């Protein structure tokens, strides 16, 4: 395995940090030296969630999900962000 991905769907975001299954996965990935990324749907707290994941040394990435919800093609064949919340997180990533 080259990477682990924590996907939080029906659970609150804190489950990334508090859930027994998440804790076991985090520990196993750390023991094996496997990078671990968090996958999270766009929501009003996206920026705060990104900061929390970025500030936690156990994680190596944060997946912006779902691409079809925030990336749109224009008539010239280019792409643009169509979601202000995602744009904010992208700017945070660039500023890091």
C-alpha positions, 0 to 999 in steps of 0.5 A: 500500500502506498497511501491511506485515505480517511473518508468521513461521510456520515460521521462528524468531522471530529471522528477523524480524531476521535473514532476508534476505527480512525485511530487504529488506521492512523496508528497502523499507517504510522507504524508502516510509514504509510502517508495518510490523507483526509478526504472531506466533502465541501462544507461551510467549515471546510477552511477550519477542517483543512487547518486542523488536518494540516496542523496535525502531523499525522496527516500528509494531505487533504483531498478537495472533494468532490471536484465536479462540485467546484471545478467548471470548464469555461467556453474557451476550454479552461477551468475555473473554481466555482466555489468560494469555500474551496477557493479559500482552502486553495489559497490557504494551501498556496500560502503554506 
